[in-house]
Amino acid sequence: MPISAATLHFIEEHVRDDVRTLALQAARYPQVDMAEAVVQIAGRQIAEVKLPSWYCKEGLLYPKHLSMEQCSSEATAVYKAELVGGETLADLTGGLGIDCSFMARKFKKADYVERQTELCELAEHNFPLLGLDIGVHNEDGVEYLKQMEPVDCLFLDPARRDGHGGKTVAISDCEPDVSALEDLLVEKAKTVMVKLSPMLDLSLALKTLKYVCEAHVVSVNNECKELLLILQKTPISSSIPIHCIHILPSGERQSFVFSQEQERSSDCPLATQVEAYLYEPNASILKAGAYRSLTQSYEVKKLHASSHLYTSSQFMEDFPGRRFRVEAVSGFGKKELKSFLQGMDKANITIRNFPLSVADLRKRLKLKEGGDIYLFATTLADGSKVLIRCKKVPSVLMGI
């Protein structure tokens, strides 16, 4: 793993350069290990955005591009660390060690387990530079689990691709299979945290596992990033709280908690018309399926049972999502639409429960992308198709 002084100097000099261009210039720098330099420069560029505290630490080394793309962001790692604590931690699927490095600070003793030798070498190099004393074990996580002493907390991030490279939707298709290991996991730890892909079916996961005591759906900048399941052997309530957490660019968070039982039993008033304000739930809520529950916590009405947009006559500033002031509503009659679009040459278009794609609708309306006007194409409760013109409402939670 040692990197030559010439290569380290090259990395520092070219840290903001395009790595694809650098890769073609290897012949110009015979003293530089260009392959390694490109990996480190690409890693630093990703870390600057995704892992700012790591980026600020000199000497840290990064793996190949794929591992960097798949690793947790600092924002989600910080959130996970807030959910755990105790004397001992074991991360059975260590990877680059992002999650482990943040959670380890909440425990007196932490162990990192990873079967890829290269990642273990990086962890052994990086952890001390981060001020962490974490045991590194180059072993298979399942085998380690079988032999280990019980701990306060176990963490797993199962691989989420099938043998053909496709994405999976069931826990049983992940490796390791948490559903097959569940009894052993809760025997070995007081608390087990399982990180899952946002592509997985949350309802199926809750039905598959018997020891889930809470679930967390985490999104960043309105993109769902991960599902977290907390497992404990203690008696489990039939009503599992689902925490929808949305992390804004400012670092502020939107939070909404509900249960599937609450969702099934909730009334869901439908609007007879679009009122003064329009709301689009954040990505965590949409992933978790808290469609009906929102109307019980906020004075809003749903536009249609299948149109996940809400409206109100009074402004709901704490609604967990994007908030808009409605300027006009139009059907798709030729004259009505012409008047509605007058003076408009660009807009941000979103479709919800609507038969056309964004691209097809933009082409039909002859509108460029961008600007401060937002158009929502959707279906109302009476089945009519409409366009809703809005502008964002400034919020105290900047970055929405």
N, C-alpha and C positions, 0 to 999 in steps of 0.2 A: 503493500500500500504506500510506502514512502514515495513522495513526489519530489523530483529534483528541484534545486533552487532556480534553475533556468525556467522550468515549467511553471513554478509558483509565481515568478516574476512576470511571465507572459500572461498568466491568468489575471493578475492585478492590473496590468496595462490594458487588457482587452475585455474587462469584465462586462462592458456594455455593448460590445460588438455583436454583430449577427453571427451566430455559431455556424450557420450553414456556409457562410462566406469563409470563415476561419478554417473550416474543415478542408476547404479546397486549397489552402495555402501552406500545407504541411511541408512542402519541398523548400519553401523560403526560410523555414525555421528548423533546421535539422537537429538542433540541440534541444528542441521542445518535444515532449510527448504530446502530440497534438490531440490524439484520441482522448487522453485523460484531461487535457486542458479544456476541450470542448464540453466534456461531461460536467466538469466543475463550473465552468462559466454558465452553462445552461441551468445547472442546479441553483447557482446564486441568483440568477435572474428570476427564477420561479420563487425562490425563498423571499426575495425582496417584497413580493406581493403577498405570498401565501403564509410565510413564516417570518415576519419582521424581526422578532427577537433573535431568531437564529441568524438571520442575515447580518445582524449587528455584531455577532460574535466572530472574531478573527480565528482562522484556522479550521473551522468546521469543514468537513468533506461531505460530498453528496453522491448519491448513486446515479445510475443511468436514468434517462428521462422518464420512462414508464413508471418507475417507483416514485418519482417526485410528483407525477401527475395524479397518482392514486393515493398518496399519503393525505392525512388529515390536514386541514388548515389550522392555523393558530387559534382562530376564533372558536372553532368547534372543539379543539383540544382543551382550551380553557374551560369551556362549558362542561365537558365531561369531568374534568378535575374537580369541579364544584359539587359533583354528585357523589363523590366517594371520599373516604378517609379511614384511618385506622393505623394499625401497627405494621401489617405486612401486605404486600401487593405482588402478584405475579401476572405478567403480560405474556400469554401463551402464543401470540402471533405477532411478535415484536415489530417486524417490518423495518422502516427507517427509524422508528423509536420516537416519533413525534408525540403520540398519545402517552406513551410510557414516561417520557421526559417531563410532561406536565403533571401527570397523576402522581409520579413518584415523590413529588414535593409534599404530598399530603400523607405520606407514610414514613415510618422509621426505617423500613427495609423494603427494597423493591428488587425484583428479578425480571429480566428480559429474556424471553425464549424465542429463538428464530432458527429455522433449519437451513437458511441460506448463509453460507460462510461469509460471503462478501458483505452482507448486511450486518452480520455480527462484528466483523472487523471495523466497519464504519461506526457501529454503536460503541465499541470499546475505545475508539478514537474520540468520538464526539462527546460522550457523556461527561468525562472529566472536564472538558473545556466548558461545559455548561454548569459546572459546579455540582455534578451529581455522582453519587457513589451507588451505582446500580450493578448488580450481578448479571453478567452476560453468559448465556448458555446456548451453544450451537447444537441444538437438539430439536427433535420433532415435538411439537407442543402437546400432542395427545399422549405420547410416551412419557413426557415430563409430568403431565397431569397425573398419570397412574402412579408414579413413584413419589411425588412431592408430599411434603407435610402440609396440613391444612393452613390456609391463610385467611386474612380478613376479606380480601377482595381479589377476584380473578377478572381479567379482561381478555376478550377474544374479538378478533376482527376476521371472521372467516372469509376465505377467498370466494369470490362471487361470480366465477365464470365456469361454464360447463366444459367438458372435454373438447368441444368444437369451437371454443372461443366465444360462445354466445352468452348473453346475460341471463341470470336465473331469477325466478320469482318466488321460489320456495326454499325454506331453510334447509330442507333435506338435500337440496342440490348443491349446497355450499360445502366447503372443506375448511376445517373439520365440520362434521354434521352435528350441530349443537343439540338437535332433537334426540340423537342417539346417545349423546354424552350427558344429557341434562341431569340425571340422577347423580352421576359421579361429580359433576360440577358443583352442585349445591351441597354435596357431602364435603367437598374440599374447601369451600369458601362460604363465609357468612353472606357475602354479596357477590353476585356475578353480573358483570356488565358485558352485553353482547352488542357489538356495532354491526349494523347491517346496511346493505345498499338501499338507497331510496327506491330502487327498482323493485324491491321485494314487496309482496302483498302483505300489508300490516295485519289485516284481519285474519289471513291464513296463518301468519306467524303466531298470533295470540291464541288461535285454536290449536295449533300444533304443540306449543310448549305449555306445560302445566304449572310451572313455578314463577311465571311472570307476575310481578307485583306492581310494576309501572312501566310505561312506555314514553319515549321522548322522540318527537319528530323535529329535526333541526334543519333549518334552512338559513342560507346566507345570501344577502342581496337578492332575495326573492327566488332563489334556486334551491330546491330541496337537496340536502347533502347527505344526510344519514338518518337511519332509524336506530334508536338505542333501546334495548330491552334490559330491565333490571330484574334479575332472578334471585329469589330467596326461598329457603326451605320452610320458613315460618308460614303459618296459615295464611292463605291468599284470599283476599276478598273477591267475590264474583264480579265486582265492578272495578275494573282496572283503570286507574287514571291515565289519560293520554295527554301529555304535555306538548303543546305545539309552540315551538320556540323559533322565532324569526330574528336573526341578528342583522341589524342594519349597518350600512357603511360607517356610520358614526360610532358604532360599538354598542349603541342602545339596542334593547331587545323588546320585541312584542311577545307577549305570552298569553296563551289561552289553554285552559284545562277542561276536559270533558271526558265522558266515558261512552263506550258504544251502547250501553244500556240507556243512558241519558239521550243519546242521539235517536235511538229507535222509538223512545216514548215521547219525544218532544213534538209539540205542535209546530207547524211551520206556516205562518200566515203569508199569503201571496199578495203582492201589490196589484191593485186594479189599474194603476198608472205609474209612470216614472215620476218620482217626487223631486224635491230640490237638490238632493244629494245622492250620489252613487258610490258604492263601495265594492271593491274587489278583494276578497280574502287573500292573505299571503300564502306562499307556497306550502308552508307546513300545515296549515288548516285544510287546504285543498287535498294534500296527500293523505291526511288523517281522516278526512271525510266528515268534518264537523259542520255539515251544511245546515241542519235543522237547529242544532244547539246554539248557533250564533243568534238566532232570532229570540232565544230565551234570555240571553245575556245583554243584548243591545236592542234598542227600540228601532229595529229595522225590519223590512219585509223583503222577501225573496221575489225576484221578478218572474220566476217560473220554477217549477219543481226541478228542472234539469238545467236551468241557467244559473250558474253560481255567481250571481251578482245580486246586490241588495240595495235598497233605497230607503230614504227617510225624509221627512219634512224638516226635522231638526238635525243639526250637525252632530255626529258622534265622533268626537276628536280622538277617543281612545280605541276606535274600531281597529282590530288587528289586520291591517292590510292597507291598500292604497285608497285614498279618499278624494272624491271629486265633487265639484260643484256643477250641476247640470245646466247647460245653456240652452239646449234645444233638443227636441226629439222629432224624428221623421220616419215615415213609412217609405216604401220604395216606389211610390207613384212618380211618374216622370216629372210633373210640374212641382210636386212637393219636394222631391229630391233636388231639383235644380235650384229652388229657393234656399234650401237647407245648405247647399254647398257653395253658394255664391260668395265670392271673395276668398275662398279657401283653396290653396294650392298644395298644401302638405298637412299631414296629420299622423299621429301615432295610432295605429289601428289594432284593436283586439277583438277576437271573436269568441263568443260563448254560446253554445247551443245554437249554432248557425250553419246553414248548409254550404256556404262558400269558404274557401281558405282565405287567409289574409292576403296572399299574393293575388288571387283571383279578384277579391273585392277591391284591392288597391287599383288593379288594372281597370276594373269597371268604373270606379269613381274618378280615375285619372288624377290620383293624388300622390305626391312624393312623400317620402318618409321623413319624420322629424317635426320640429316645431313645438309649440306649447298647447296645441289642440289635441285632445284624445277622443277618438271615435270608438264606441263599443257597438258592435253588430250582434244582436241577440234576439231571442224569442221571448215575448211576454206571456203572461199567464193565459191570455185568451187565444194564444197561438199566433198572434201577429208578429211579423218580422220588422224590426226597427233598427234605426241608427240613433245612438245617443251621443250628442256632442258635449264634451266636458272640458274643464280645466282643473288641474290639481289644486287642492287646497293646501296652502302652506301649513306645516306642522311644527310643533315644538320638538318633535323627534326628527331631526334633520336627517336627510339621506333617504327618505322613503321615495 
